[in-house]
Amino acid sequence: MCDLSNAEVFTNWQECNRENRQQGADYWYDFMTKRAKRGGKDAEDAKQRVETMDRLCVA
């Protein structure tokens, strides 16, 4: 999919979210969600990060 780590994707999402760049935040959220659903070695970490994104958006 991409050489970015889950941490880098999460950081990109955080920056967009913090700066109210909704389109960018949505892009990175969707990216992480697809990675979590795809499976593989980083899927469990991606699922946890999606849960964190969900919690931060509600807060």
N, CA, C, O and CB atoms as a CASP TS submission, in Angstrom:
PFRMAT TS
TARGET T0000
AUTHOR 0000-0000-0000
METHOD Language model
MODEL 1
PARENT N/A
ATOM      1  N   MET     1       0.830  -1.190   0.000  1.00  0.00           N
ATOM      2  CA  MET     1       0.000   0.000   0.000  1.00  0.00           C
ATOM      3  C   MET     1       0.871   1.248   0.000  1.00  0.00           C
ATOM      4  O   MET     1       0.744   2.113  -0.867  1.00  0.00           O
ATOM      5  CB  MET     1      -0.943   0.001   1.208  1.00  0.00           C
ATOM      6  N   CYS     2       1.757   1.327   0.988  1.00  0.00           N
ATOM      7  CA  CYS     2       2.583   2.523   1.119  1.00  0.00           C
ATOM      8  C   CYS     2       3.699   2.221   2.111  1.00  0.00           C
ATOM      9  O   CYS     2       3.549   1.360   2.978  1.00  0.00           O
ATOM     10  CB  CYS     2       1.734   3.758   1.580  1.00  0.00           C
ATOM     11  N   ASP     3       4.803   2.921   1.985  1.00  0.00           N
ATOM     12  CA  ASP     3       5.922   2.694   2.900  1.00  0.00           C
ATOM     13  C   ASP     3       5.807   3.470   4.203  1.00  0.00           C
ATOM     14  O   ASP     3       6.667   3.331   5.072  1.00  0.00           O
ATOM     15  CB  ASP     3       7.205   3.055   2.223  1.00  0.00           C
ATOM     16  N   LEU     4       4.772   4.281   4.362  1.00  0.00           N
ATOM     17  CA  LEU     4       4.593   5.015   5.611  1.00  0.00           C
ATOM     18  C   LEU     4       4.235   4.057   6.735  1.00  0.00           C
ATOM     19  O   LEU     4       3.446   3.130   6.550  1.00  0.00           O
ATOM     20  CB  LEU     4       3.508   6.094   5.459  1.00  0.00           C
ATOM     21  N   SER     5       4.819   4.290   7.895  1.00  0.00           N
ATOM     22  CA  SER     5       4.464   3.476   9.052  1.00  0.00           C
ATOM     23  C   SER     5       3.114   3.935   9.598  1.00  0.00           C
ATOM     24  O   SER     5       2.627   5.011   9.250  1.00  0.00           O
ATOM     25  CB  SER     5       5.561   3.563  10.151  1.00  0.00           C
ATOM     26  N   ASN     6       2.523   3.116  10.446  1.00  0.00           N
ATOM     27  CA  ASN     6       1.269   3.506  11.091  1.00  0.00           C
ATOM     28  C   ASN     6       1.465   4.777  11.909  1.00  0.00           C
ATOM     29  O   ASN     6       0.577   5.628  11.963  1.00  0.00           O
ATOM     30  CB  ASN     6       0.742   2.370  11.988  1.00  0.00           C
ATOM     31  N   ALA     7       2.613   4.904  12.538  1.00  0.00           N
ATOM     32  CA  ALA     7       2.893   6.098  13.340  1.00  0.00           C
ATOM     33  C   ALA     7       2.918   7.350  12.470  1.00  0.00           C
ATOM     34  O   ALA     7       2.412   8.398  12.872  1.00  0.00           O
ATOM     35  CB  ALA     7       4.229   5.945  14.078  1.00  0.00           C
ATOM     36  N   GLU     8       3.506   7.243  11.283  1.00  0.00           N
ATOM     37  CA  GLU     8       3.559   8.395  10.373  1.00  0.00           C
ATOM     38  C   GLU     8       2.170   8.760   9.859  1.00  0.00           C
ATOM     39  O   GLU     8       1.834   9.940   9.755  1.00  0.00           O
ATOM     40  CB  GLU     8       4.492   8.099   9.190  1.00  0.00           C
ATOM     41  N   VAL     9       1.374   7.761   9.541  1.00  0.00           N
ATOM     42  CA  VAL     9       0.003   8.016   9.080  1.00  0.00           C
ATOM     43  C   VAL     9      -0.789   8.685  10.198  1.00  0.00           C
ATOM     44  O   VAL     9      -1.520   9.646   9.957  1.00  0.00           O
ATOM     45  CB  VAL     9      -0.695   6.693   8.630  1.00  0.00           C
ATOM     46  N   PHE    10      -0.643   8.179  11.416  1.00  0.00           N
ATOM     47  CA  PHE    10      -1.354   8.749  12.561  1.00  0.00           C
ATOM     48  C   PHE    10      -0.926  10.197  12.800  1.00  0.00           C
ATOM     49  O   PHE    10      -1.765  11.052  13.085  1.00  0.00           O
ATOM     50  CB  PHE    10      -1.103   7.905  13.825  1.00  0.00           C
ATOM     51  N   THR    11       0.353  10.471  12.688  1.00  0.00           N
ATOM     52  CA  THR    11       0.860  11.836  12.860  1.00  0.00           C
ATOM     53  C   THR    11       0.292  12.768  11.793  1.00  0.00           C
ATOM     54  O   THR    11      -0.094  13.898  12.091  1.00  0.00           O
ATOM     55  CB  THR    11       2.397  11.850  12.809  1.00  0.00           C
ATOM     56  N   ASN    12       0.242  12.295  10.557  1.00  0.00           N
ATOM     57  CA  ASN    12      -0.350  13.100   9.485  1.00  0.00           C
ATOM     58  C   ASN    12      -1.816  13.413   9.787  1.00  0.00           C
ATOM     59  O   ASN    12      -2.272  14.541   9.596  1.00  0.00           O
ATOM     60  CB  ASN    12      -0.232  12.368   8.134  1.00  0.00           C
ATOM     61  N   TRP    13      -2.544  12.402  10.259  1.00  0.00           N
ATOM     62  CA  TRP    13      -3.948  12.600  10.616  1.00  0.00           C
ATOM     63  C   TRP    13      -4.069  13.625  11.749  1.00  0.00           C
ATOM     64  O   TRP    13      -4.904  14.528  11.686  1.00  0.00           O
ATOM     65  CB  TRP    13      -4.596  11.258  11.030  1.00  0.00           C
ATOM     66  N   GLN    14      -3.234  13.481  12.782  1.00  0.00           N
ATOM     67  CA  GLN    14      -3.274  14.407  13.925  1.00  0.00           C
ATOM     68  C   GLN    14      -3.049  15.845  13.480  1.00  0.00           C
ATOM     69  O   GLN    14      -3.763  16.750  13.912  1.00  0.00           O
ATOM     70  CB  GLN    14      -2.221  14.015  14.969  1.00  0.00           C
ATOM     71  N   GLU    15      -2.069  16.056  12.627  1.00  0.00           N
ATOM     72  CA  GLU    15      -1.764  17.413  12.155  1.00  0.00           C
ATOM     73  C   GLU    15      -2.950  18.004  11.402  1.00  0.00           C
ATOM     74  O   GLU    15      -3.313  19.160  11.615  1.00  0.00           O
ATOM     75  CB  GLU    15      -0.516  17.404  11.252  1.00  0.00           C
ATOM     76  N   CYS    16      -3.545  17.217  10.531  1.00  0.00           N
ATOM     77  CA  CYS    16      -4.715  17.707   9.781  1.00  0.00           C
ATOM     78  C   CYS    16      -5.878  17.978  10.722  1.00  0.00           C
ATOM     79  O   CYS    16      -6.565  18.992  10.597  1.00  0.00           O
ATOM     80  CB  CYS    16      -5.138  16.689   8.699  1.00  0.00           C
ATOM     81  N   ASN    17      -6.092  17.082  11.648  1.00  0.00           N
ATOM     82  CA  ASN    17      -7.203  17.222  12.592  1.00  0.00           C
ATOM     83  C   ASN    17      -7.014  18.463  13.467  1.00  0.00           C
ATOM     84  O   ASN    17      -7.960  19.215  13.700  1.00  0.00           O
ATOM     85  CB  ASN    17      -7.325  15.960  13.473  1.00  0.00           C
ATOM     86  N   ARG    18      -5.807  18.665  13.940  1.00  0.00           N
ATOM     87  CA  ARG    18      -5.495  19.797  14.812  1.00  0.00           C
ATOM     88  C   ARG    18      -5.655  21.125  14.073  1.00  0.00           C
ATOM     89  O   ARG    18      -6.065  22.126  14.659  1.00  0.00           O
ATOM     90  CB  ARG    18      -4.069  19.670  15.359  1.00  0.00           C
ATOM     91  N   GLU    19      -5.330  21.121  12.789  1.00  0.00           N
ATOM     92  CA  GLU    19      -5.391  22.352  11.998  1.00  0.00           C
ATOM     93  C   GLU    19      -6.730  22.511  11.274  1.00  0.00           C
ATOM     94  O   GLU    19      -6.871  23.359  10.393  1.00  0.00           O
ATOM     95  CB  GLU    19      -4.255  22.373  10.985  1.00  0.00           C
ATOM     96  N   ASN    20      -7.716  21.683  11.657  1.00  0.00           N
ATOM     97  CA  ASN    20      -9.058  21.726  11.061  1.00  0.00           C
ATOM     98  C   ASN    20      -9.055  21.567   9.549  1.00  0.00           C
ATOM     99  O   ASN    20      -9.867  22.172   8.848  1.00  0.00           O
ATOM    100  CB  ASN    20      -9.730  23.020  11.416  1.00  0.00           C
ATOM    101  N   ARG    21      -8.145  20.756   9.057  1.00  0.00           N
ATOM    102  CA  ARG    21      -8.110  20.429   7.622  1.00  0.00           C
ATOM    103  C   ARG    21      -8.864  19.110   7.452  1.00  0.00           C
ATOM    104  O   ARG    21      -8.264  18.037   7.390  1.00  0.00           O
ATOM    105  CB  ARG    21      -6.612  20.323   7.070  1.00  0.00           C
ATOM    106  N   GLN    22     -10.182  19.216   7.380  1.00  0.00           N
ATOM    107  CA  GLN    22     -11.040  18.038   7.419  1.00  0.00           C
ATOM    108  C   GLN    22     -10.795  17.075   6.267  1.00  0.00           C
ATOM    109  O   GLN    22     -10.802  15.861   6.469  1.00  0.00           O
ATOM    110  CB  GLN    22     -12.471  18.461   7.415  1.00  0.00           C
ATOM    111  N   GLN    23     -10.582  17.590   5.075  1.00  0.00           N
ATOM    112  CA  GLN    23     -10.364  16.709   3.926  1.00  0.00           C
ATOM    113  C   GLN    23      -9.095  15.877   4.122  1.00  0.00           C
ATOM    114  O   GLN    23      -9.081  14.682   3.826  1.00  0.00           O
ATOM    115  CB  GLN    23     -10.269  17.532   2.623  1.00  0.00           C
ATOM    116  N   GLY    24      -8.045  16.503   4.615  1.00  0.00           N
ATOM    117  CA  GLY    24      -6.804  15.774   4.883  1.00  0.00           C
ATOM    118  C   GLY    24      -6.974  14.755   5.995  1.00  0.00           C
ATOM    119  O   GLY    24      -6.489  13.628   5.893  1.00  0.00           O
ATOM    120  N   ALA    25      -7.666  15.154   7.062  1.00  0.00           N
ATOM    121  CA  ALA    25      -7.905  14.238   8.174  1.00  0.00           C
ATOM    122  C   ALA    25      -8.716  13.036   7.710  1.00  0.00           C
ATOM    123  O   ALA    25      -8.429  11.903   8.095  1.00  0.00           O
ATOM    124  CB  ALA    25      -8.627  14.957   9.323  1.00  0.00           C
ATOM    125  N   ASP    26      -9.733  13.281   6.881  1.00  0.00           N
ATOM    126  CA  ASP    26     -10.552  12.182   6.347  1.00  0.00           C
ATOM    127  C   ASP    26      -9.710  11.234   5.493  1.00  0.00           C
ATOM    128  O   ASP    26      -9.876  10.016   5.558  1.00  0.00           O
ATOM    129  CB  ASP    26     -11.725  12.740   5.514  1.00  0.00           C
ATOM    130  N   TYR    27      -8.817  11.797   4.704  1.00  0.00           N
ATOM    131  CA  TYR    27      -7.950  10.979   3.847  1.00  0.00           C
ATOM    132  C   TYR    27      -7.111  10.024   4.695  1.00  0.00           C
ATOM    133  O   TYR    27      -7.065   8.824   4.425  1.00  0.00           O
ATOM    134  CB  TYR    27      -7.030  11.879   2.986  1.00  0.00           C
ATOM    135  N   TRP    28      -6.450  10.560   5.721  1.00  0.00           N
ATOM    136  CA  TRP    28      -5.576   9.722   6.551  1.00  0.00           C
ATOM    137  C   TRP    28      -6.366   8.735   7.395  1.00  0.00           C
ATOM    138  O   TRP    28      -5.895   7.627   7.655  1.00  0.00           O
ATOM    139  CB  TRP    28      -4.717  10.592   7.454  1.00  0.00           C
ATOM    140  N   TYR    29      -7.571   9.126   7.830  1.00  0.00           N
ATOM    141  CA  TYR    29      -8.432   8.209   8.573  1.00  0.00           C
ATOM    142  C   TYR    29      -8.821   7.031   7.675  1.00  0.00           C
ATOM    143  O   TYR    29      -8.729   5.875   8.087  1.00  0.00           O
ATOM    144  CB  TYR    29      -9.699   8.944   9.098  1.00  0.00           C
ATOM    145  N   ASP    30      -9.253   7.330   6.458  1.00  0.00           N
ATOM    146  CA  ASP    30      -9.631   6.277   5.507  1.00  0.00           C
ATOM    147  C   ASP    30      -8.436   5.380   5.180  1.00  0.00           C
ATOM    148  O   ASP    30      -8.577   4.161   5.075  1.00  0.00           O
ATOM    149  CB  ASP    30     -10.196   6.898   4.213  1.00  0.00           C
ATOM    150  N   PHE    31      -7.273   5.984   5.022  1.00  0.00           N
ATOM    151  CA  PHE    31      -6.050   5.244   4.740  1.00  0.00           C
ATOM    152  C   PHE    31      -5.775   4.233   5.852  1.00  0.00           C
ATOM    153  O   PHE    31      -5.492   3.065   5.584  1.00  0.00           O
ATOM    154  CB  PHE    31      -4.858   6.208   4.582  1.00  0.00           C
ATOM    155  N   MET    32      -5.862   4.694   7.110  1.00  0.00           N
ATOM    156  CA  MET    32      -5.582   3.814   8.251  1.00  0.00           C
ATOM    157  C   MET    32      -6.654   2.740   8.384  1.00  0.00           C
ATOM    158  O   MET    32      -6.351   1.598   8.729  1.00  0.00           O
ATOM    159  CB  MET    32      -5.489   4.631   9.553  1.00  0.00           C
ATOM    160  N   THR    33      -7.900   3.098   8.114  1.00  0.00           N
ATOM    161  CA  THR    33      -8.992   2.127   8.196  1.00  0.00           C
ATOM    162  C   THR    33      -8.786   1.008   7.171  1.00  0.00           C
ATOM    163  O   THR    33      -8.970  -0.167   7.489  1.00  0.00           O
ATOM    164  CB  THR    33     -10.357   2.822   7.968  1.00  0.00           C
ATOM    165  N   LYS    34      -8.409   1.368   5.959  1.00  0.00           N
ATOM    166  CA  LYS    34      -8.148   0.363   4.920  1.00  0.00           C
ATOM    167  C   LYS    34      -6.981  -0.533   5.317  1.00  0.00           C
ATOM    168  O   LYS    34      -7.014  -1.742   5.085  1.00  0.00           O
ATOM    169  CB  LYS    34      -7.856   1.044   3.567  1.00  0.00           C
ATOM    170  N   ARG    35      -5.970   0.047   5.904  1.00  0.00           N
ATOM    171  CA  ARG    35      -4.808  -0.734   6.344  1.00  0.00           C
ATOM    172  C   ARG    35      -5.217  -1.720   7.430  1.00  0.00           C
ATOM    173  O   ARG    35      -4.755  -2.861   7.444  1.00  0.00           O
ATOM    174  CB  ARG    35      -3.687   0.195   6.860  1.00  0.00           C
ATOM    175  N   ALA    36      -6.075  -1.285   8.333  1.00  0.00           N
ATOM    176  CA  ALA    36      -6.536  -2.159   9.411  1.00  0.00           C
ATOM    177  C   ALA    36      -7.363  -3.320   8.859  1.00  0.00           C
ATOM    178  O   ALA    36      -7.242  -4.450   9.333  1.00  0.00           O
ATOM    179  CB  ALA    36      -7.361  -1.360  10.430  1.00  0.00           C
ATOM    180  N   LYS    37      -8.198  -3.045   7.865  1.00  0.00           N
ATOM    181  CA  LYS    37      -9.059  -4.076   7.273  1.00  0.00           C
ATOM    182  C   LYS    37      -8.287  -5.034   6.381  1.00  0.00           C
ATOM    183  O   LYS    37      -8.666  -6.195   6.233  1.00  0.00           O
ATOM    184  CB  LYS    37     -10.172  -3.429   6.474  1.00  0.00           C
ATOM    185  N   ARG    38      -7.217  -4.552   5.794  1.00  0.00           N
ATOM    186  CA  ARG    38      -6.443  -5.349   4.847  1.00  0.00           C
ATOM    187  C   ARG    38      -5.781  -6.546   5.530  1.00  0.00           C
ATOM    188  O   ARG    38      -5.604  -7.599   4.917  1.00  0.00           O
ATOM    189  CB  ARG    38      -5.382  -4.481   4.171  1.00  0.00           C
ATOM    190  N   GLY    39      -5.423  -6.382   6.782  1.00  0.00           N
ATOM    191  CA  GLY    39      -4.722  -7.452   7.485  1.00  0.00           C
ATOM    192  C   GLY    39      -3.221  -7.313   7.313  1.00  0.00           C
ATOM    193  O   GLY    39      -2.729  -6.315   6.787  1.00  0.00           O
ATOM    194  N   GLY    40      -2.519  -8.310   7.757  1.00  0.00           N
ATOM    195  CA  GLY    40      -1.064  -8.275   7.657  1.00  0.00           C
ATOM    196  C   GLY    40      -0.426  -7.928   8.986  1.00  0.00           C
ATOM    197  O   GLY    40      -1.086  -7.868  10.023  1.00  0.00           O
ATOM    198  N   LYS    41       0.870  -7.703   8.926  1.00  0.00           N
ATOM    199  CA  LYS    41       1.637  -7.543  10.161  1.00  0.00           C
ATOM    200  C   LYS    41       1.289  -6.292  10.964  1.00  0.00           C
ATOM    201  O   LYS    41       1.430  -6.302  12.187  1.00  0.00           O
ATOM    202  CB  LYS    41       3.086  -7.518   9.837  1.00  0.00           C
ATOM    203  N   ASP    42       0.843  -5.229  10.325  1.00  0.00           N
ATOM    204  CA  ASP    42       0.544  -3.987  11.042  1.00  0.00           C
ATOM    205  C   ASP    42      -0.943  -3.768  11.269  1.00  0.00           C
ATOM    206  O   ASP    42      -1.343  -2.708  11.751  1.00  0.00           O
ATOM    207  CB  ASP    42       1.106  -2.818  10.288  1.00  0.00           C
ATOM    208  N   ALA    43      -1.759  -4.743  10.934  1.00  0.00           N
ATOM    209  CA  ALA    43      -3.214  -4.564  10.998  1.00  0.00           C
ATOM    210  C   ALA    43      -3.706  -4.317  12.425  1.00  0.00           C
ATOM    211  O   ALA    43      -4.552  -3.450  12.642  1.00  0.00           O
ATOM    212  CB  ALA    43      -3.913  -5.788  10.421  1.00  0.00           C
ATOM    213  N   GLU    44      -3.194  -5.054  13.380  1.00  0.00           N
ATOM    214  CA  GLU    44      -3.675  -4.891  14.758  1.00  0.00           C
ATOM    215  C   GLU    44      -3.319  -3.505  15.298  1.00  0.00           C
ATOM    216  O   GLU    44      -4.135  -2.861  15.958  1.00  0.00           O
ATOM    217  CB  GLU    44      -3.078  -5.985  15.671  1.00  0.00           C
ATOM    218  N   ASP    45      -2.113  -3.059  15.017  1.00  0.00           N
ATOM    219  CA  ASP    45      -1.718  -1.708  15.426  1.00  0.00           C
ATOM    220  C   ASP    45      -2.592  -0.669  14.729  1.00  0.00           C
ATOM    221  O   ASP    45      -3.000   0.314  15.348  1.00  0.00           O
ATOM    222  CB  ASP    45      -0.225  -1.455  15.108  1.00  0.00           C
ATOM    223  N   ALA    46      -2.876  -0.878  13.461  1.00  0.00           N
ATOM    224  CA  ALA    46      -3.727   0.058  12.714  1.00  0.00           C
ATOM    225  C   ALA    46      -5.120   0.115  13.323  1.00  0.00           C
ATOM    226  O   ALA    46      -5.696   1.198  13.433  1.00  0.00           O
ATOM    227  CB  ALA    46      -3.814  -0.350  11.229  1.00  0.00           C
ATOM    228  N   LYS    47      -5.674  -1.025  13.721  1.00  0.00           N
ATOM    229  CA  LYS    47      -6.994  -1.060  14.360  1.00  0.00           C
ATOM    230  C   LYS    47      -6.988  -0.246  15.646  1.00  0.00           C
ATOM    231  O   LYS    47      -7.928   0.503  15.915  1.00  0.00           O
ATOM    232  CB  LYS    47      -7.417  -2.511  14.655  1.00  0.00           C
ATOM    233  N   GLN    48      -5.946  -0.389  16.430  1.00  0.00           N
ATOM    234  CA  GLN    48      -5.844   0.371  17.677  1.00  0.00           C
ATOM    235  C   GLN    48      -5.733   1.865  17.407  1.00  0.00           C
ATOM    236  O   GLN    48      -6.309   2.672  18.136  1.00  0.00           O
ATOM    237  CB  GLN    48      -4.641  -0.103  18.492  1.00  0.00           C
ATOM    238  N   ARG    49      -5.012   2.230  16.384  1.00  0.00           N
ATOM    239  CA  ARG    49      -4.884   3.651  16.042  1.00  0.00           C
ATOM    240  C   ARG    49      -6.190   4.219  15.514  1.00  0.00           C
ATOM    241  O   ARG    49      -6.500   5.379  15.781  1.00  0.00           O
ATOM    242  CB  ARG    49      -3.781   3.851  15.009  1.00  0.00           C
ATOM    243  N   VAL    50      -6.966   3.433  14.770  1.00  0.00           N
ATOM    244  CA  VAL    50      -8.282   3.883  14.314  1.00  0.00           C
ATOM    245  C   VAL    50      -9.187   4.117  15.525  1.00  0.00           C
ATOM    246  O   VAL    50      -9.929   5.098  15.566  1.00  0.00           O
ATOM    247  CB  VAL    50      -8.920   2.844  13.342  1.00  0.00           C
ATOM    248  N   GLU    51      -9.126   3.219  16.508  1.00  0.00           N
ATOM    249  CA  GLU    51      -9.914   3.398  17.741  1.00  0.00           C
ATOM    250  C   GLU    51      -9.499   4.696  18.443  1.00  0.00           C
ATOM    251  O   GLU    51     -10.351   5.425  18.951  1.00  0.00           O
ATOM    252  CB  GLU    51      -9.725   2.177  18.701  1.00  0.00           C
ATOM    253  N   THR    52      -8.218   4.980  18.470  1.00  0.00           N
ATOM    254  CA  THR    52      -7.725   6.220  19.078  1.00  0.00           C
ATOM    255  C   THR    52      -8.229   7.433  18.308  1.00  0.00           C
ATOM    256  O   THR    52      -8.647   8.424  18.907  1.00  0.00           O
ATOM    257  CB  THR    52      -6.185   6.225  19.127  1.00  0.00           C
ATOM    258  N   MET    53      -8.191   7.356  16.988  1.00  0.00           N
ATOM    259  CA  MET    53      -8.701   8.459  16.158  1.00  0.00           C
ATOM    260  C   MET    53     -10.178   8.697  16.470  1.00  0.00           C
ATOM    261  O   MET    53     -10.615   9.840  16.610  1.00  0.00           O
ATOM    262  CB  MET    53      -8.507   8.149  14.639  1.00  0.00           C
ATOM    263  N   ASP    54     -10.938   7.615  16.577  1.00  0.00           N
ATOM    264  CA  ASP    54     -12.361   7.740  16.886  1.00  0.00           C
ATOM    265  C   ASP    54     -12.573   8.424  18.239  1.00  0.00           C
ATOM    266  O   ASP    54     -13.428   9.300  18.370  1.00  0.00           O
ATOM    267  CB  ASP    54     -13.031   6.359  16.881  1.00  0.00           C
ATOM    268  N   ARG    55     -11.802   8.025  19.225  1.00  0.00           N
ATOM    269  CA  ARG    55     -11.924   8.642  20.566  1.00  0.00           C
ATOM    270  C   ARG    55     -11.563  10.120  20.528  1.00  0.00           C
ATOM    271  O   ARG    55     -12.242  10.942  21.143  1.00  0.00           O
ATOM    272  CB  ARG    55     -11.021   7.913  21.585  1.00  0.00           C
ATOM    273  N   LEU    56     -10.499  10.463  19.810  1.00  0.00           N
ATOM    274  CA  LEU    56     -10.066  11.863  19.746  1.00  0.00           C
ATOM    275  C   LEU    56     -11.065  12.740  19.010  1.00  0.00           C
ATOM    276  O   LEU    56     -11.210  13.919  19.331  1.00  0.00           O
ATOM    277  CB  LEU    56      -8.712  11.962  19.071  1.00  0.00           C
ATOM    278  N   CYS    57     -11.752  12.176  18.030  1.00  0.00           N
ATOM    279  CA  CYS    57     -12.744  12.954  17.281  1.00  0.00           C
ATOM    280  C   CYS    57     -13.981  13.228  18.118  1.00  0.00           C
ATOM    281  O   CYS    57     -14.637  14.253  17.932  1.00  0.00           O
ATOM    282  CB  CYS    57     -13.137  12.224  16.001  1.00  0.00           C
ATOM    283  N   VAL    58     -14.312  12.326  19.039  1.00  0.00           N
ATOM    284  CA  VAL    58     -15.486  12.492  19.896  1.00  0.00           C
ATOM    285  C   VAL    58     -15.178  13.481  21.014  1.00  0.00           C
ATOM    286  O   VAL    58     -16.063  14.207  21.466  1.00  0.00           O
ATOM    287  CB  VAL    58     -15.935  11.133  20.486  1.00  0.00           C
ATOM    288  N   ALA    59     -13.937  13.510  21.455  1.00  0.00           N
ATOM    289  CA  ALA    59     -13.548  14.349  22.602  1.00  0.00           C
ATOM    290  C   ALA    59     -13.719  15.826  22.343  1.00  0.00           C
ATOM    291  O   ALA    59     -13.432  16.643  23.218  1.00  0.00           O
ATOM    292  CB  ALA    59     -12.122  14.083  22.976  1.00  0.00           C
TER
END
